């Protein structure tokens, strides 16, 4: 065991410096990697003071699944290692979700691990991925057209309390360890199926490359580390941008990404889809490219795995989304939030209006002055209705509010994003972005109320944000 144990111990403490009193669940399949991982961890439990358990997920895909489950159970029982098991009908799930078996199997397996680590704060899951798995994954994702995030490969430490301490060892290291310790493992029959891409890589393509490039594995390990750092940086930037531009947690306004570099646009759109769906299963580069501002097709409806999006008047949003109706009373001067549209409202009194009060706006901040004597609290803020209309200051006729909203560039499902202000009798007097009602406008020499509305979309937002 000493041929791997010192390096393994150092790596484990690097990943989990506070390992004492934790519980580590080994993702155990009985394969050579998971047998090696379980054996090495078992040798360190007393010294490092952690609890060790095994976790087996039965995908129910292969005909030999019952034999594998029995082998795993016997291996753990012989060593007095507690075993937790779970099973799922992955083929049935794949048919229902419309995704391939590999994606669904991985998703279900990691959902099982997530439940284990979430059961207690000190729980971790360790998987048996090796350096050789990292190389295989790199080439598989390269051939499938992955970007920096995908090519960064298998990370030794994941945010969801998953560690992979074997990634410093190659397959040859693992086999040498098993041979020296005379340890048996369960051989998955599908590992020899050359119809599977990973097996063709493992048995044919990569051995040939390694003959020509003996240091290939380490070079790829270095490359994936660099790509991970770059992907993490872009992810941080993408989250920052998305937080600035997104409306209601699911709406991207027109032009909001136009000023960004295409690389950052892709990462923002990936993060956008991740937030909408909860994951990126089945999402490919082609799906991301279809959402890019530069896409010449600009489809009005985009059907992606797990979600359908609409693109109307430059807005991108889930096809089944519409802003909810809302109605709020503003009892007095002060500050208010309209949660349905995330609008921030501030009403402050003024002494006497200037000779020429005017509509003021600074990007998505709107402000007007209205005559204090004609306003009676509580004022009302609500979503526009088809029957609403008022005569704007400087106009000789009344206009329908829905026409004003349409002029603001909002498609029908999103028109409630522009809140309508009404007096105490529910009569409209102001739609932000337009002049107030002529009868409500501030009068020279009269006390006035200044109403400010911020954090709602304005046409000026088409300019996007600086990168």
Backbone torsions as a table, in degrees:
resi	resn	phi	psi	omega
1	UNK	NA	-25.3	-174.6
2	UNK	-62.7	-16.6	-178.2
3	UNK	-69.2	-22.0	177.9
4	UNK	-119.4	-26.8	-167.6
5	UNK	-59.1	-45.7	-178.5
6	UNK	-59.8	-45.9	179.7
7	UNK	-67.1	-37.9	179.1
8	UNK	-64.3	-43.4	-179.7
9	UNK	-60.5	-45.1	179.4
10	UNK	-61.8	-42.4	-179.0
11	UNK	-66.3	-40.5	-179.6
12	UNK	-62.6	-43.3	-179.6
13	UNK	-71.5	-27.6	175.0
14	UNK	-66.6	-40.4	179.9
15	UNK	-78.3	-35.1	-177.9
16	UNK	-130.5	75.6	-178.4
17	UNK	-63.6	-27.4	178.5
18	UNK	-101.9	52.1	-172.7
19	UNK	-73.7	-23.2	-176.2
20	UNK	-60.0	133.5	177.4
21	UNK	71.4	12.2	173.5
22	UNK	-88.5	167.8	171.3
23	UNK	-118.0	125.7	179.9
24	UNK	-110.3	122.0	173.9
25	UNK	-97.1	121.2	176.7
26	UNK	-87.2	125.4	174.3
27	UNK	-70.9	97.8	-167.4
28	UNK	-108.2	123.0	177.5
29	UNK	-116.2	-8.4	-175.9
30	UNK	89.7	-7.2	177.7
31	UNK	-70.8	171.6	-173.9
32	UNK	-60.2	-38.1	-178.0
33	UNK	-69.8	-44.6	-177.7
34	UNK	-72.5	-29.8	174.1
35	UNK	-65.2	-44.1	177.5
36	UNK	-60.4	-46.3	-178.6
37	UNK	-62.2	-47.3	-178.5
38	UNK	-63.7	-39.4	-179.4
39	UNK	-66.2	-44.8	179.8
40	UNK	-65.0	-43.7	178.8
41	UNK	-65.1	-38.3	179.4
42	UNK	-60.6	-33.4	-179.3
43	UNK	-72.9	-13.6	-175.0
44	UNK	-110.9	-2.7	-173.2
45	UNK	-60.9	-45.9	-177.6
46	UNK	-68.1	-44.2	-177.1
47	UNK	-64.2	-43.8	-173.4
48	UNK	-97.5	-7.4	171.3
49	UNK	72.5	37.7	175.4
50	UNK	-116.8	162.8	177.6
51	UNK	-98.0	136.4	-177.3
52	UNK	-113.6	131.2	174.0
53	UNK	-138.0	158.7	177.1
54	UNK	-109.3	149.4	179.6
55	UNK	-132.6	122.2	-176.9
56	UNK	-119.5	128.0	177.4
57	UNK	-112.8	120.6	-179.4
58	UNK	-94.2	110.1	-178.0
59	UNK	-74.1	-20.7	-179.8
60	UNK	67.3	24.4	-177.5
61	UNK	-91.5	-47.1	-174.1
62	UNK	-89.6	155.5	179.5
63	UNK	-66.8	-26.7	-177.7
64	UNK	-89.0	10.3	-177.8
65	UNK	-54.2	-42.7	178.5
66	UNK	-61.6	-38.2	179.0
67	UNK	-67.6	-39.9	178.0
68	UNK	-62.8	-44.1	-179.5
69	UNK	-61.2	-40.4	179.6
70	UNK	-67.2	-41.0	-179.8
71	UNK	-62.8	-45.2	180.0
72	UNK	-60.8	-44.9	-178.8
73	UNK	-62.7	-42.3	-178.4
74	UNK	-68.6	-40.1	179.6
75	UNK	-59.7	-45.3	-178.8
76	UNK	-70.8	-39.4	179.9
77	UNK	-63.4	-39.8	-179.9
78	UNK	-62.3	-24.7	-177.3
79	UNK	-109.0	6.8	179.1
80	UNK	57.3	38.0	177.2
81	UNK	-100.2	119.1	179.4
82	UNK	-57.3	139.6	-177.2
83	UNK	-125.1	128.3	172.8
84	UNK	-109.4	135.5	-176.5
85	UNK	-127.7	155.0	173.7
86	UNK	-151.2	150.2	-178.6
87	UNK	-134.3	155.0	177.1
88	UNK	-152.0	152.5	176.2
89	UNK	-88.6	84.7	-175.0
90	UNK	-63.4	-42.4	177.5
91	UNK	-56.2	-40.2	178.7
92	UNK	-66.9	-40.7	178.2
93	UNK	-63.7	-40.9	-179.9
94	UNK	-63.0	-40.4	178.4
95	UNK	-65.6	-40.0	-177.6
96	UNK	-70.4	-38.8	-176.9
97	UNK	-88.0	-13.4	-179.8
98	UNK	72.5	25.9	179.1
99	UNK	-118.4	166.9	-177.7
100	UNK	-76.1	163.0	-175.6
101	UNK	-59.8	-41.8	-176.6
102	UNK	-62.0	-44.4	-178.5
103	UNK	-65.2	-45.5	-178.9
104	UNK	-67.0	-41.3	179.9
105	UNK	-61.4	-43.8	179.5
106	UNK	-65.2	-42.2	-179.9
107	UNK	-62.2	-45.3	-179.0
108	UNK	-66.5	-38.7	-179.8
109	UNK	-64.4	-45.5	-178.9
110	UNK	-73.6	-25.1	172.8
111	UNK	-65.6	-37.9	175.2
112	UNK	-62.1	-46.2	178.5
113	UNK	-62.2	-39.7	-179.5
114	UNK	-60.8	-40.4	178.3
115	UNK	-65.1	-34.7	179.3
116	UNK	-67.2	-47.4	-176.4
117	UNK	-72.3	-29.1	-179.2
118	UNK	-77.4	-10.1	179.7
119	UNK	-69.6	-23.5	178.5
120	UNK	-158.0	147.6	-177.1
121	UNK	-64.8	-23.9	-176.1
122	UNK	-95.3	11.9	-179.0
123	UNK	-90.0	139.1	175.0
124	UNK	-134.7	155.9	173.3
125	UNK	-116.8	134.3	176.2
126	UNK	-113.6	129.8	177.5
127	UNK	-110.0	159.6	-172.7
128	UNK	-93.3	27.2	179.7
129	UNK	-67.7	138.3	-177.6
130	UNK	-115.0	176.4	175.4
131	UNK	-59.2	-37.7	178.8
132	UNK	-64.4	-38.2	175.0
133	UNK	-62.6	-37.7	178.9
134	UNK	-61.3	-44.2	-179.8
135	UNK	-64.7	-45.4	179.0
136	UNK	-61.0	-43.6	-179.7
137	UNK	-63.9	-39.7	178.4
138	UNK	-58.6	-48.2	-177.6
139	UNK	-69.5	-38.3	178.3
140	UNK	-61.7	-44.0	-179.5
141	UNK	-72.6	-32.6	175.6
142	UNK	-60.0	-44.3	-178.7
143	UNK	-72.2	-20.5	178.0
144	UNK	-92.4	-1.2	176.0
145	UNK	84.0	37.3	180.0
146	UNK	-76.9	157.8	173.8
147	UNK	-93.7	-160.5	-175.2
148	UNK	-61.2	-39.1	-178.4
149	UNK	-63.5	-44.3	-179.8
150	UNK	-69.7	-41.0	-177.7
151	UNK	-73.2	-14.3	176.6
152	UNK	-68.8	-13.5	167.6
153	UNK	74.7	-144.2	-174.3
154	UNK	-91.1	119.6	-176.4
155	UNK	-89.2	135.0	-179.0
156	UNK	-60.8	-30.1	-178.4
157	UNK	-134.7	120.9	179.1
158	UNK	-105.4	153.8	-176.8
159	UNK	-61.3	-26.5	-175.1
160	UNK	-90.2	35.6	176.4
161	UNK	57.4	49.4	174.9
162	UNK	-121.8	127.2	178.7
163	UNK	-117.3	154.0	180.0
164	UNK	-135.1	76.9	-172.9
165	UNK	-73.3	-9.3	-179.3
166	UNK	-88.5	0.1	-174.7
167	UNK	-68.3	-5.4	175.4
168	UNK	-89.2	-5.8	-176.9
169	UNK	-112.5	145.2	177.2
170	UNK	-88.6	171.8	175.2
171	UNK	-61.2	-36.8	178.7
172	UNK	-63.6	-38.6	177.2
173	UNK	-61.4	-44.0	-178.5
174	UNK	-64.1	-45.9	-179.3
175	UNK	-63.4	-38.4	178.7
176	UNK	-65.3	-38.8	178.6
177	UNK	-63.6	-47.9	-179.5
178	UNK	-62.1	-39.8	-179.1
179	UNK	-66.6	-43.4	-178.3
180	UNK	-67.0	-34.1	-179.7
181	UNK	-89.6	-2.2	-178.2
182	UNK	54.5	44.0	-179.3
183	UNK	-96.6	133.2	176.6
184	UNK	-92.0	157.6	175.6
185	UNK	-141.8	163.3	179.5
186	UNK	-87.5	126.7	-178.2
187	UNK	-95.8	114.4	177.1
188	UNK	-70.4	119.0	-177.8
189	UNK	-58.0	-29.0	-177.7
190	UNK	-71.2	-12.4	178.6
191	UNK	-64.6	-15.2	-179.0
192	UNK	-106.8	6.5	-180.0
193	UNK	-80.9	105.9	-176.3
194	UNK	-73.3	-4.9	174.8
195	UNK	-73.3	-20.8	179.3
196	UNK	-85.5	134.1	-175.7
197	UNK	-57.2	-45.4	-177.8
198	UNK	-59.8	-38.9	-179.7
199	UNK	-71.0	-36.1	175.5
200	UNK	-63.2	-41.6	176.2
201	UNK	-61.8	-47.8	-174.3
202	UNK	-64.7	-41.6	-171.5
203	UNK	-99.8	-18.8	-174.9
204	UNK	-122.9	-58.3	-169.0
205	UNK	-74.8	-50.7	-175.8
206	UNK	-67.2	-39.9	175.8
207	UNK	-58.1	-38.0	178.4
208	UNK	-66.5	-40.9	178.4
209	UNK	-65.7	-39.2	-178.6
210	UNK	-66.3	-29.4	177.5
211	UNK	-64.7	-35.9	-180.0
212	UNK	-87.0	-28.9	-177.2
213	UNK	-130.3	81.8	-174.3
214	UNK	-59.4	-27.8	-178.4
215	UNK	-95.4	15.6	-173.1
216	UNK	-58.2	-45.5	-175.7
217	UNK	-59.3	-44.5	-179.4
218	UNK	-68.4	-37.0	178.2
219	UNK	-63.9	-40.5	178.7
220	UNK	-68.9	-37.2	175.6
221	UNK	-59.2	-42.6	178.0
222	UNK	-64.6	-41.6	-179.0
223	UNK	-64.4	-43.5	-179.4
224	UNK	-65.4	-32.4	177.8
225	UNK	-66.3	-41.8	177.8
226	UNK	-65.2	-44.8	-179.3
227	UNK	-63.5	-35.5	177.8
228	UNK	-64.4	-43.8	178.5
229	UNK	-60.5	-42.9	-178.9
230	UNK	-68.8	-39.8	178.3
231	UNK	-65.0	-40.0	178.2
232	UNK	-62.8	-41.4	178.9
233	UNK	-62.8	-46.9	179.8
234	UNK	-64.4	-34.7	178.3
235	UNK	-64.3	-41.9	177.8
236	UNK	-62.4	-45.2	179.4
237	UNK	-64.7	-40.7	-179.5
238	UNK	-63.6	-41.3	178.7
239	UNK	-64.0	-39.2	178.8
240	UNK	-63.7	-46.1	-179.9
241	UNK	-63.6	-46.3	-177.1
242	UNK	-62.0	-39.5	178.4
243	UNK	-60.8	-34.7	-178.5
244	UNK	-74.5	-34.8	-169.7
245	UNK	-104.0	-23.8	-172.2
246	UNK	-72.0	143.0	176.4
247	UNK	-112.4	135.5	176.1
248	UNK	55.7	21.4	177.0
249	UNK	74.5	2.9	-176.8
250	UNK	-153.0	2.8	-175.0
251	UNK	-117.6	125.2	172.6
252	UNK	-101.1	119.3	-177.9
253	UNK	-73.6	163.7	177.9
254	UNK	-59.1	137.4	174.4
255	UNK	72.8	1.7	-173.0
256	UNK	-67.5	-20.2	-179.9
257	UNK	-113.2	-0.6	-170.0
258	UNK	-60.2	-35.5	-175.2
259	UNK	-83.4	-3.4	-176.5
260	UNK	-85.0	152.7	171.9
261	UNK	-63.5	142.7	-179.2
262	UNK	-52.5	-34.5	179.2
263	UNK	-62.7	-41.7	179.6
264	UNK	-73.8	-34.1	175.4
265	UNK	-56.8	-45.3	-178.9
266	UNK	-61.6	-42.5	-178.8
267	UNK	-68.9	-37.2	177.1
268	UNK	-63.5	-42.7	-179.3
269	UNK	-68.5	-35.5	174.5
270	UNK	-62.0	-45.6	180.0
271	UNK	-66.1	-36.8	177.0
272	UNK	-59.6	-48.7	-179.9
273	UNK	-66.9	-36.9	178.2
274	UNK	-60.7	-40.9	-179.4
275	UNK	-69.8	-35.5	179.9
276	UNK	-72.1	-40.3	-171.8
277	UNK	-100.4	-21.0	-175.6
278	UNK	91.5	-15.8	178.6
279	UNK	-161.9	177.6	-179.9
280	UNK	-117.6	24.8	-179.6
281	UNK	-59.4	128.0	176.2
282	UNK	82.6	-5.4	-179.4
283	UNK	-84.4	125.1	-177.6
284	UNK	-113.6	175.6	176.7
285	UNK	-59.0	-37.5	-179.5
286	UNK	-61.4	-37.6	178.5
287	UNK	-66.7	-42.1	178.6
288	UNK	-64.7	-44.0	-178.9
289	UNK	-61.6	-33.1	179.9
290	UNK	-65.1	-22.5	-179.0
291	UNK	-93.5	-8.8	-174.3
292	UNK	-65.9	144.6	177.7
293	UNK	-57.8	-29.0	-177.2
294	UNK	-81.9	-5.0	-178.2
295	UNK	-63.9	124.1	-173.8
296	UNK	-76.0	-20.9	-176.3
297	UNK	-76.0	-40.1	176.6
298	UNK	48.8	54.8	179.8
299	UNK	-60.6	146.0	177.5
300	UNK	-76.7	-23.9	178.8
301	UNK	-132.9	129.7	-179.7
302	UNK	-122.2	115.4	179.8
303	UNK	-97.1	110.8	179.4
304	UNK	-113.3	160.0	177.0
305	UNK	-55.4	119.6	175.6
306	UNK	85.3	-4.5	-178.5
307	UNK	-163.6	147.5	173.4
308	UNK	-117.7	132.1	-178.3
309	UNK	-113.4	150.5	175.3
310	UNK	-111.9	143.9	174.6
311	UNK	-126.1	105.9	-176.8
312	UNK	-131.6	128.8	-178.7
313	UNK	50.5	35.0	177.8
314	UNK	87.9	-13.6	177.2
315	UNK	-79.4	142.9	174.5
316	UNK	-118.5	125.2	-176.3
317	UNK	-159.7	160.4	178.1
318	UNK	-58.1	138.5	-173.9
319	UNK	-60.8	-31.6	-177.1
320	UNK	-91.1	11.2	-176.2
321	UNK	-93.2	140.5	166.5
322	UNK	-147.5	144.1	-179.0
323	UNK	-66.2	138.5	-177.1
324	UNK	-73.5	155.3	171.1
325	UNK	-71.1	147.8	-179.3
326	UNK	-149.7	160.4	-178.7
327	UNK	-157.4	115.9	-177.8
328	UNK	-128.4	145.2	175.7
329	UNK	-100.3	135.2	175.4
330	UNK	-106.6	103.9	-167.7
331	UNK	-72.2	-28.2	-176.1
332	UNK	-164.8	179.5	174.8
333	UNK	-60.1	148.2	-178.5
334	UNK	150.7	-161.0	-178.6
335	UNK	-118.5	141.4	-175.8
336	UNK	-140.2	157.0	172.9
337	UNK	-124.0	132.8	174.1
338	UNK	-100.9	96.5	-169.2
339	UNK	-62.3	-30.7	-176.4
340	UNK	-62.6	-27.9	-180.0
341	UNK	-126.7	8.9	178.2
342	UNK	59.0	24.4	179.5
343	UNK	-78.0	139.3	175.1
344	UNK	-107.7	126.7	-175.7
345	UNK	-119.4	137.5	177.3
346	UNK	-133.2	125.8	178.8
347	UNK	-120.2	121.3	-179.3
348	UNK	-129.9	143.1	178.9
349	UNK	-80.9	150.1	175.5
350	UNK	-124.7	160.0	-176.5
351	UNK	-76.5	-70.1	-179.9
352	UNK	-137.3	134.3	-178.1
353	UNK	-67.4	148.8	174.9
354	UNK	-69.1	174.1	-176.1
355	UNK	-68.8	-25.1	-177.3
356	UNK	-136.9	74.5	179.1
357	UNK	-61.3	142.7	-176.3
358	UNK	-139.3	158.2	175.0
359	UNK	-71.4	132.5	179.6
360	UNK	-123.9	142.9	178.3
361	UNK	-151.3	136.8	175.2
362	UNK	-126.8	98.2	-172.1
363	UNK	53.1	-115.9	-175.5
364	UNK	-95.5	20.4	174.2
365	UNK	-107.2	120.6	-178.7
366	UNK	-111.3	143.9	178.7
367	UNK	-148.7	139.1	174.6
368	UNK	-137.8	164.8	171.3
369	UNK	-115.4	129.6	178.6
370	UNK	-122.0	155.2	-177.6
371	UNK	-67.4	121.7	-176.4
372	UNK	-67.4	-31.6	-176.5
373	UNK	-73.0	-27.0	179.6
374	UNK	-89.1	-8.8	179.9
375	UNK	-96.6	131.4	175.3
376	UNK	-123.5	129.4	176.8
377	UNK	-79.7	152.4	3.8
378	UNK	-81.2	136.1	169.8
379	UNK	-75.9	163.2	-178.5
380	UNK	-125.6	141.9	173.9
381	UNK	-126.2	125.9	-176.6
382	UNK	-150.9	173.4	175.6
383	UNK	-74.8	145.9	-179.0
384	UNK	-65.3	151.3	176.4
385	UNK	-121.2	160.0	-177.0
386	UNK	-64.6	-24.4	-177.5
387	UNK	-87.8	-7.4	-175.7
388	UNK	-71.7	139.4	174.2
389	UNK	-160.3	156.7	172.1
390	UNK	-159.4	163.8	179.9
391	UNK	-95.9	114.2	-176.8
392	UNK	-71.0	149.7	175.8
393	UNK	-54.1	128.1	-179.7
394	UNK	88.8	-0.9	-179.8
395	UNK	-109.4	150.3	-179.9
396	UNK	-95.5	2.4	-178.5
397	UNK	-146.6	156.8	178.4
398	UNK	-79.3	155.0	-177.0
399	UNK	-132.6	144.1	178.1
400	UNK	-70.5	136.2	-179.6
401	UNK	-63.3	-37.5	-179.4
402	UNK	-61.7	-29.6	176.6
403	UNK	-70.7	-37.0	177.0
404	UNK	-64.7	-41.7	179.4
405	UNK	-64.4	-40.7	178.4
406	UNK	-62.1	-40.6	179.3
407	UNK	-65.0	-26.3	178.0
408	UNK	-73.5	-8.4	177.2
409	UNK	91.4	18.5	-179.1
410	UNK	-96.8	126.5	176.5
411	UNK	-70.9	158.7	-175.3
412	UNK	-49.0	-44.4	-177.4
413	UNK	-65.7	-15.2	-173.7
414	UNK	-115.4	11.8	-172.2
415	UNK	-68.2	-21.2	177.2
416	UNK	-73.2	-5.6	175.8
417	UNK	-64.9	-21.1	177.3
418	UNK	-100.9	103.1	-175.2
419	UNK	-70.4	146.0	179.2
420	UNK	-104.6	130.6	178.1
421	UNK	-96.2	132.7	179.8
422	UNK	-129.3	158.5	177.0
423	UNK	-81.8	-171.4	-175.6
424	UNK	-64.5	-20.3	178.6
425	UNK	-93.5	6.0	-178.7
426	UNK	73.6	22.4	176.1
427	UNK	-88.6	125.7	-177.8
428	UNK	-62.9	139.6	174.1
429	UNK	-133.9	-10.1	177.6
430	UNK	-161.0	131.5	167.8
431	UNK	-112.9	116.0	-178.8
432	UNK	-50.8	136.0	-176.1
433	UNK	100.5	-9.9	179.3
434	UNK	-128.5	166.8	176.3
435	UNK	-68.5	154.0	178.5
436	UNK	-75.3	171.0	174.3
437	UNK	-57.5	139.0	-175.9
438	UNK	-58.2	-37.8	-178.0
439	UNK	-75.6	-18.8	-178.6
440	UNK	-95.8	-15.7	-174.9
441	UNK	-60.8	148.3	-179.6
442	UNK	-60.1	144.6	-179.9
443	UNK	-110.1	143.1	-179.2
444	UNK	-56.6	127.2	177.6
445	UNK	83.6	-3.8	180.0
446	UNK	-98.6	151.1	171.0
447	UNK	-58.8	149.2	-177.7
448	UNK	-137.8	165.8	170.9
449	UNK	-114.7	130.9	172.6
450	UNK	-97.2	126.5	178.8
451	UNK	-113.5	124.2	178.3
452	UNK	-116.4	137.4	175.8
453	UNK	-127.8	128.4	179.9
454	UNK	-130.1	167.9	177.3
455	UNK	65.3	30.2	168.2
456	UNK	-118.4	155.9	-172.4
457	UNK	-70.0	140.2	175.8
458	UNK	-127.8	155.8	178.1
459	UNK	-57.4	-30.1	-179.9
460	UNK	-61.3	-21.4	-179.7
461	UNK	-67.3	-10.5	176.1
462	UNK	-58.9	-21.0	-178.9
463	UNK	-72.2	-10.0	179.9
464	UNK	73.0	-159.5	179.1
465	UNK	-128.9	161.1	-180.0
466	UNK	-71.1	144.1	178.1
467	UNK	-86.7	NA	NA
